[in-house]
Amino acid sequence: MHMNSVPQHLLSEDRREYERILDEALRSAPLHLEPTVVGQRLTTEQLRTMALNATALITAAAATEYHHYVAVREKLRRPAPAGAPAVRGRGTAEPDPAATEL
């Protein structure tokens, strides 16, 4: 991975994931959709470089969604207040077993 090639528009913890997803997208792209420049096919590395150079534009276009993602992630990382039910599974709240002992 080329960590220094991603601008600072992403949080440090998200840069590596950004590049991993970019690489995965380039590997899984259908072969018949290869773009051309003046009659020459672009290599995966050329496409990757172009996408990394356009990171500022890409992150600006997704800024609202990215900020929402970061806010939700931070909220989930915060410890639950004392006495609050723990959230488990798919949106189900289960009471803390220690709080319900008789």
DSSP file (Angstrom, degrees, kcal/mol; ACC not computed):
  #  RESIDUE AA STRUCTURE BP1 BP2  ACC     N-H-->O    O-->H-N    N-H-->O    O-->H-N    TCO  KAPPA ALPHA  PHI   PSI    X-CA   Y-CA   Z-CA
    1    1 A M              0   0    0      0, 0.0     2,-0.8     0, 0.0     3,-0.1   0.000 360.0 360.0 360.0 150.4    0.0    0.0    0.0
    2    2 A H    >   +     0   0    0      1,-0.2     3,-1.7    14,-0.1     4,-0.3  -0.718 360.0 174.3-108.0  79.3    1.1    3.5   -0.7
    3    3 A M  G >  S+     0   0    0     -2,-0.8     3,-1.0     1,-0.3    -1,-0.2   0.792  73.2  56.7 -62.4 -32.1    0.2    5.3    2.6
    4    4 A N  G 3  S+     0   0    0      1,-0.2    -1,-0.3    -3,-0.1    -2,-0.0   0.589  93.1  71.7 -77.3  -7.7    1.8    8.6    1.7
    5    5 A S  G <  S+     0   0    0     -3,-1.7    -1,-0.2     2,-0.1    -2,-0.2   0.567  78.5  84.9 -86.7  -7.6   -0.3    9.0   -1.4
    6    6 A V  S <  S-     0   0    0     -3,-1.0    47,-0.1    -4,-0.3     9,-0.1  -0.842  79.5-128.0 -98.1 123.4   -3.6    9.6    0.3
    7    7 A P    >   -     0   0    0      0, 0.0     3,-0.9     0, 0.0    -2,-0.1  -0.025  29.2 -98.0 -62.0 172.6   -4.2   13.3    1.3
    8    8 A Q  T 3  S+     0   0    0      1,-0.2     4,-0.1     7,-0.0    -2,-0.0   0.245  96.1 102.2 -79.5  13.0   -5.2   14.3    4.8
    9    9 A H  T 3  S+     0   0    0      2,-0.1     2,-0.3     0, 0.0    -1,-0.2   0.698  77.3  61.8 -71.0 -17.5   -9.0   14.5    4.0
   10   10 A L  S <  S-     0   0    0     -3,-0.9     5,-0.1     1,-0.1     2,-0.0  -0.795  98.3-102.4-104.8 150.1   -9.4   11.1    5.7
   11   11 A L    >>  -     0   0    0     -2,-0.3     3,-2.0     1,-0.1     4,-0.9  -0.391  37.6-110.7 -63.9 150.5   -8.7   10.4    9.3
   12   12 A S  H >> S+     0   0    0      1,-0.3     3,-0.8     2,-0.2     4,-0.6   0.873 118.1  55.9 -51.4 -42.5   -5.5    8.5    9.8
   13   13 A E  H 34 S+     0   0    0      1,-0.2     4,-0.3     2,-0.1    -1,-0.3   0.661 108.7  48.6 -68.7 -14.1   -7.3    5.4   10.9
   14   14 A D  H <> S+     0   0    0     -3,-2.0     4,-2.3     2,-0.1    -1,-0.2   0.581  88.6  81.6-100.8 -12.0   -9.3    5.4    7.6
   15   15 A R  H <X S+     0   0    0     -4,-0.9     4,-2.2    -3,-0.8     5,-0.2   0.931  92.8  46.8 -62.4 -47.6   -6.5    5.9    5.0
   16   16 A R  H  X S+     0   0    0     -4,-0.6     4,-2.2     1,-0.2    -1,-0.2   0.906 113.6  49.2 -62.3 -41.1   -5.4    2.3    4.9
   17   17 A E  H  > S+     0   0    0     -4,-0.3     4,-2.6     2,-0.2     5,-0.2   0.879 107.6  55.6 -65.7 -37.7   -9.0    1.1    4.6
   18   18 A Y  H  X S+     0   0    0     -4,-2.3     4,-2.2     1,-0.2    -2,-0.2   0.937 111.5  43.0 -58.1 -48.2   -9.6    3.6    1.8
   19   19 A E  H  X S+     0   0    0     -4,-2.2     4,-2.7     2,-0.2    -2,-0.2   0.869 112.2  53.8 -68.5 -36.1   -6.7    2.2   -0.2
   20   20 A R  H  X S+     0   0    0     -4,-2.2     4,-2.4     2,-0.2    -2,-0.2   0.924 110.9  45.7 -63.6 -44.2   -7.7   -1.4    0.5
   21   21 A I  H  X S+     0   0    0     -4,-2.6     4,-2.6     2,-0.2    -2,-0.2   0.891 111.9  52.1 -67.4 -38.8  -11.2   -0.8   -0.8
   22   22 A L  H  X S+     0   0    0     -4,-2.2     4,-2.4    -5,-0.2    -2,-0.2   0.941 111.1  47.2 -60.0 -47.6   -9.8    1.0   -3.8
   23   23 A D  H  X S+     0   0    0     -4,-2.7     4,-2.3     1,-0.2    -2,-0.2   0.901 112.1  50.2 -61.5 -41.2   -7.5   -2.0   -4.6
   24   24 A E  H  X S+     0   0    0     -4,-2.4     4,-2.0     1,-0.2    -1,-0.2   0.909 110.3  50.0 -64.0 -41.9  -10.4   -4.4   -4.1
   25   25 A A  H  X S+     0   0    0     -4,-2.6     4,-0.7     1,-0.2    -2,-0.2   0.902 111.5  48.4 -63.4 -41.0  -12.6   -2.4   -6.4
   26   26 A L  H  < S+     0   0    0     -4,-2.4     3,-0.5     1,-0.2    -1,-0.2   0.885 112.1  49.0 -67.5 -37.9   -9.9   -2.3   -9.1
   27   27 A R  H  < S+     0   0    0     -4,-2.3    -1,-0.2     1,-0.2    -2,-0.2   0.849 115.5  43.3 -68.4 -33.3   -9.3   -6.1   -8.8
   28   28 A S  H  < S+     0   0    0     -4,-2.0    -1,-0.2    -5,-0.2    -2,-0.2   0.434  83.6 121.3 -96.1   1.3  -13.0   -6.9   -9.1
   29   29 A A  S  < S-     0   0    0     -4,-0.7     5,-0.1    -3,-0.5    -3,-0.0  -0.396  75.1-101.0 -64.8 138.1  -13.8   -4.5  -11.9
   30   30 A P    >   -     0   0    0      0, 0.0     3,-1.4     0, 0.0    -1,-0.1  -0.331  25.0-130.8 -59.6 140.0  -15.2   -6.3  -15.0
   31   31 A L  G >  S+     0   0    0      1,-0.3     3,-1.0     2,-0.1    -2,-0.1   0.806 102.4  61.9 -64.4 -30.8  -12.6   -6.7  -17.7
   32   32 A H  G 3  S+     0   0    0      1,-0.3    -1,-0.3     0, 0.0    -3,-0.0   0.520  93.3  65.6 -77.7  -2.4  -14.9   -5.4  -20.4
   33   33 A L  G <   +     0   0    0     -3,-1.4    -1,-0.3     2,-0.0    -2,-0.1   0.105  66.0 141.5-103.6  22.3  -15.1   -2.0  -18.7
   34   34 A E    <   -     0   0    0     -3,-1.0     9,-0.0     1,-0.1    -3,-0.0  -0.502  46.8-136.3 -68.2 118.9  -11.4   -1.0  -19.1
   35   35 A P        -     0   0    0      0, 0.0     7,-1.7     0, 0.0     2,-0.4  -0.342  16.2-144.5 -71.4 157.2  -11.2    2.7  -20.0
   36   36 A T  E     -A   41   0A   0      5,-0.2     2,-0.5    -2,-0.0     5,-0.2  -0.920   9.3-155.4-123.7 151.1   -8.9    3.9  -22.7
   37   37 A V  E >  S-A   40   0A   0      3,-3.0     3,-2.2    -2,-0.4     0, 0.0  -0.981  83.7 -23.7-124.2 115.9   -6.7    7.0  -23.0
   38   38 A V  T 3  S-     0   0    0     -2,-0.5    -1,-0.1     1,-0.3     3,-0.1   0.899 129.5 -47.5  47.1  48.7   -5.9    7.9  -26.6
   39   39 A G  T 3  S+     0   0    0      1,-0.2     2,-0.4     0, 0.0    -1,-0.3   0.386 117.2 110.5  80.8  -4.2   -6.4    4.3  -27.7
   40   40 A Q  E <   -A   37   0A   0     -3,-2.2    -3,-3.0     0, 0.0     2,-0.2  -0.862  67.9-123.0-107.0 138.9   -4.4    2.7  -24.9
   41   41 A R  E     -A   36   0A   0     -2,-0.4     2,-0.3    -5,-0.2    -5,-0.2  -0.547  26.7-123.2 -75.3 140.8   -5.8    0.7  -22.1
   42   42 A L        -     0   0    0     -7,-1.7     2,-0.1    -2,-0.2    -1,-0.1  -0.645  23.4-128.8 -82.8 140.9   -5.0    2.0  -18.6
   43   43 A T     >  -     0   0    0     -2,-0.3     4,-2.4     1,-0.1     5,-0.2  -0.390  25.0-107.1 -80.7 165.6   -3.3   -0.4  -16.2
   44   44 A T  H  > S+     0   0    0      1,-0.2     4,-2.6     2,-0.2     5,-0.2   0.897 122.6  52.7 -58.6 -40.5   -4.7   -1.1  -12.8
   45   45 A E  H  > S+     0   0    0      2,-0.2     4,-2.5     1,-0.2    -1,-0.2   0.880 108.2  50.1 -66.0 -37.2   -1.7    0.9  -11.3
   46   46 A Q  H  > S+     0   0    0      2,-0.2     4,-2.4     1,-0.2    -2,-0.2   0.920 112.6  46.8 -65.4 -43.1   -2.6    3.9  -13.6
   47   47 A L  H  X S+     0   0    0     -4,-2.4     4,-2.5     2,-0.2    -2,-0.2   0.905 112.2  51.0 -63.4 -41.1   -6.2    3.7  -12.5
   48   48 A R  H  X S+     0   0    0     -4,-2.6     4,-2.7     2,-0.2     5,-0.2   0.926 110.5  48.6 -61.8 -45.8   -5.1    3.4   -8.9
   49   49 A T  H  X S+     0   0    0     -4,-2.5     4,-2.4     1,-0.2    -2,-0.2   0.907 111.3  50.1 -61.6 -42.6   -2.8    6.5   -9.2
   50   50 A M  H  X S+     0   0    0     -4,-2.4     4,-1.3     2,-0.2    -1,-0.2   0.916 112.0  47.6 -62.4 -43.1   -5.6    8.5  -10.8
   51   51 A A  H  < S+     0   0    0     -4,-2.5    -2,-0.2     2,-0.2     7,-0.2   0.898 112.5  48.8 -66.3 -40.1   -8.0    7.6   -8.0
   52   52 A L  H >< S+     0   0    0     -4,-2.7     3,-1.3     1,-0.2     4,-0.3   0.885 110.1  51.4 -67.1 -37.1   -5.5    8.4   -5.4
   53   53 A N  H 3< S+     0   0    0     -4,-2.4     3,-0.3     1,-0.3    -1,-0.2   0.770 111.6  48.8 -68.1 -24.3   -4.8   11.7   -7.0
   54   54 A A  T 3X S+     0   0    0     -4,-1.3     4,-2.7     1,-0.2     3,-0.3   0.240  77.0 110.8 -96.8  12.0   -8.5   12.4   -7.1
   55   55 A T  H <> S+     0   0    0     -3,-1.3     4,-3.4     1,-0.2     5,-0.3   0.878  74.4  55.4 -56.3 -40.2   -8.9   11.5   -3.4
   56   56 A A  H  > S+     0   0    0     -3,-0.3     4,-1.9    -4,-0.3    -1,-0.2   0.914 111.8  43.6 -60.2 -42.2   -9.7   15.1   -2.5
   57   57 A L  H  > S+     0   0    0     -3,-0.3     4,-2.1     2,-0.2    -2,-0.2   0.906 115.5  48.7 -68.0 -41.5  -12.5   15.2   -5.0
   58   58 A I  H  X S+     0   0    0     -4,-2.7     4,-1.4    -7,-0.2    -2,-0.2   0.936 114.0  44.5 -65.1 -47.1  -13.8   11.8   -4.0
   59   59 A T  H  < S+     0   0    0     -4,-3.4    -1,-0.2     1,-0.2     7,-0.2   0.848 111.7  53.8 -69.2 -32.0  -13.8   12.6   -0.3
   60   60 A A  H >< S+     0   0    0     -4,-1.9     3,-1.1    -5,-0.3     4,-0.3   0.905 107.9  50.5 -65.8 -39.7  -15.4   16.0   -0.9
   61   61 A A  H 3< S+     0   0    0     -4,-2.1    -1,-0.2     1,-0.2    -2,-0.2   0.807 119.1  37.5 -66.6 -28.8  -18.2   14.3   -2.8
   62   62 A A  T 3X S+     0   0    0     -4,-1.4     4,-2.9     1,-0.1    -1,-0.2   0.154  82.5 115.4-107.0  17.6  -18.8   11.9    0.0
   63   63 A A  H <> S+     0   0    0     -3,-1.1     4,-2.8     1,-0.2     5,-0.2   0.889  75.0  49.8 -59.1 -44.2  -18.1   14.3    2.9
   64   64 A T  H  > S+     0   0    0     -4,-0.3     4,-1.9     1,-0.2    -1,-0.2   0.939 115.6  43.0 -60.7 -47.2  -21.6   14.2    4.3
   65   65 A E  H  > S+     0   0    0      2,-0.2     4,-2.5     1,-0.2    -2,-0.2   0.891 114.3  50.8 -66.5 -40.0  -21.7   10.5    4.4
   66   66 A Y  H  X S+     0   0    0     -4,-2.9     4,-2.7     2,-0.2    -2,-0.2   0.918 109.7  49.3 -65.9 -43.2  -18.2   10.2    5.7
   67   67 A H  H  X S+     0   0    0     -4,-2.8     4,-2.3    -5,-0.2    -1,-0.2   0.892 111.8  49.7 -63.3 -38.5  -18.9   12.7    8.6
   68   68 A H  H  X S+     0   0    0     -4,-1.9     4,-2.6    -5,-0.2     5,-0.2   0.932 110.8  49.9 -63.7 -45.1  -22.0   10.7    9.5
   69   69 A Y  H  X S+     0   0    0     -4,-2.5     4,-2.6     1,-0.2    -2,-0.2   0.925 111.5  48.1 -58.2 -46.7  -20.0    7.5    9.5
   70   70 A V  H  X S+     0   0    0     -4,-2.7     4,-2.5     2,-0.2    -1,-0.2   0.905 111.8  50.0 -62.8 -41.9  -17.3    9.0   11.7
   71   71 A A  H  X S+     0   0    0     -4,-2.3     4,-2.2     2,-0.2    -2,-0.2   0.921 112.8  45.9 -63.9 -44.2  -19.9   10.3   14.1
   72   72 A V  H  X S+     0   0    0     -4,-2.6     4,-2.3     2,-0.2    -2,-0.2   0.919 112.6  51.0 -64.6 -43.0  -21.7    7.0   14.4
   73   73 A R  H  X S+     0   0    0     -4,-2.6     4,-1.3    -5,-0.2    -2,-0.2   0.918 111.2  47.8 -61.1 -43.8  -18.4    5.1   14.8
   74   74 A E  H  X S+     0   0    0     -4,-2.5     4,-1.2     1,-0.2    -1,-0.2   0.894 110.3  52.2 -64.6 -39.7  -17.4    7.5   17.6
   75   75 A K  H  < S+     0   0    0     -4,-2.2     3,-0.4     1,-0.2    -1,-0.2   0.909 109.5  49.3 -62.6 -41.5  -20.8    7.1   19.3
   76   76 A L  H  < S+     0   0    0     -4,-2.3    -1,-0.2     1,-0.2    -2,-0.2   0.763 107.5  55.8 -69.7 -24.5  -20.4    3.3   19.2
   77   77 A R  H  < S+     0   0    0     -4,-1.3    -1,-0.2    -5,-0.2    -2,-0.2   0.740  87.0  95.4 -79.2 -23.6  -16.9    3.5   20.7
   78   78 A R  S  < S-     0   0    0     -4,-1.2     2,-0.1    -3,-0.4    -3,-0.0  -0.435  85.7-109.5 -69.4 139.5  -18.1    5.5   23.8
   79   79 A P        -     0   0    0      0, 0.0    -1,-0.1     0, 0.0     3,-0.1  -0.404  36.9-105.4 -67.0 146.1  -18.8    3.4   26.8
   80   80 A A        -     0   0    0      1,-0.1     3,-0.1    -4,-0.1     6,-0.1  -0.425  42.0 -99.0 -68.7 144.9  -22.5    3.1   27.8
   81   81 A P    >   -     0   0    0      0, 0.0     3,-2.1     0, 0.0    -1,-0.1  -0.284  51.9 -84.2 -61.4 151.6  -23.5    5.2   30.8
   82   82 A A  T 3  S+     0   0    0      1,-0.3     0, 0.0    -3,-0.1     0, 0.0  -0.334 116.6  17.1 -58.8 134.0  -23.7    3.3   34.1
   83   83 A G  T 3  S+     0   0    0      1,-0.3    -1,-0.3    -3,-0.1    13,-0.1   0.311  93.1 128.1  85.8  -8.7  -27.1    1.5   34.4
   84   84 A A    <   -     0   0    0     -3,-2.1    -1,-0.3     1,-0.1     2,-0.1  -0.571  68.5-103.3 -78.9 143.8  -27.9    1.9   30.7
   85   85 A P        -     0   0    0      0, 0.0     2,-0.3     0, 0.0    -1,-0.1  -0.393  35.2-116.4 -66.1 142.6  -29.0   -1.4   29.0
   86   86 A A  E     -B   94   0B   0      8,-1.1     8,-2.4    -2,-0.1     2,-0.6  -0.598  23.7-130.1 -77.8 138.4  -26.3   -3.0   26.8
   87   87 A V  E     +B   93   0B   0     -2,-0.3     2,-0.3     6,-0.2     6,-0.2  -0.807  35.9 170.0 -92.4 125.1  -27.2   -3.1   23.1
   88   88 A R  E  >  -B   92   0B   0      4,-2.5     4,-1.1    -2,-0.6     2,-0.0  -0.950  42.4  -2.1-133.9 153.5  -26.7   -6.6   21.7
   89   89 A G  T  4 S-     0   0    0     -2,-0.3     2,-1.4     1,-0.2    -2,-0.0  -0.319 119.5 -14.6  69.1-150.7  -27.5   -8.2   18.4
   90   90 A R  T  4 S-     0   0    0      1,-0.2    -1,-0.2     3,-0.0     3,-0.1  -0.604 124.5 -47.7 -93.0  77.4  -29.5   -6.3   15.8
   91   91 A G  T  4 S+     0   0    0     -2,-1.4     2,-0.4     1,-0.3    -1,-0.2   0.605  97.9 136.2  77.9  11.5  -30.8   -3.3   17.7
   92   92 A T  E  <  -B   88   0B   0     -4,-1.1    -4,-2.5     2,-0.0     2,-0.6  -0.784  45.4-144.5 -94.4 135.2  -32.1   -5.3   20.6
   93   93 A A  E     -B   87   0B   0     -2,-0.4    -6,-0.2    -6,-0.2    -7,-0.0  -0.864  15.4-171.2 -99.6 124.9  -31.5   -3.9   24.1
   94   94 A E  E     -B   86   0B   0     -8,-2.4    -8,-1.1    -2,-0.6    -2,-0.0  -0.946  26.6-114.6-113.7 135.1  -30.8   -6.4   26.8
   95   95 A P        -     0   0    0      0, 0.0   -11,-0.1     0, 0.0     5,-0.1  -0.310  37.2 -97.0 -66.2 152.0  -30.7   -5.3   30.4
   96   96 A D    >>  -     0   0    0      1,-0.2     3,-1.0   -13,-0.1     4,-0.8  -0.570  29.6-141.2 -66.8 121.3  -27.4   -5.7   32.2
   97   97 A P  G >4 S+     0   0    0      0, 0.0     3,-0.6     0, 0.0     4,-0.3   0.831 100.4  56.3 -57.5 -33.5  -27.6   -9.0   34.2
   98   98 A A  G >4 S+     0   0    0      1,-0.2     3,-0.7     2,-0.2    -2,-0.0   0.828 104.1  53.5 -67.5 -30.8  -25.8   -7.5   37.1
   99   99 A A  G <4 S+     0   0    0     -3,-1.0    -1,-0.2     1,-0.2    -3,-0.0   0.671 107.8  50.5 -78.4 -16.6  -28.4   -4.7   37.4
  100  100 A T  G << S+     0   0    0     -4,-0.8    -1,-0.2    -3,-0.6    -2,-0.2   0.349  78.8 122.5-104.8   6.0  -31.3   -7.2   37.5
  101  101 A E    <         0   0    0     -3,-0.7    -3,-0.0    -4,-0.3     0, 0.0  -0.400 360.0 360.0 -67.6 144.4  -30.1   -9.4   40.3
  102  102 A L              0   0    0     -2,-0.1    -1,-0.1     0, 0.0    -3,-0.0   0.405 360.0 360.0 -99.8 360.0  -32.4   -9.8   43.3
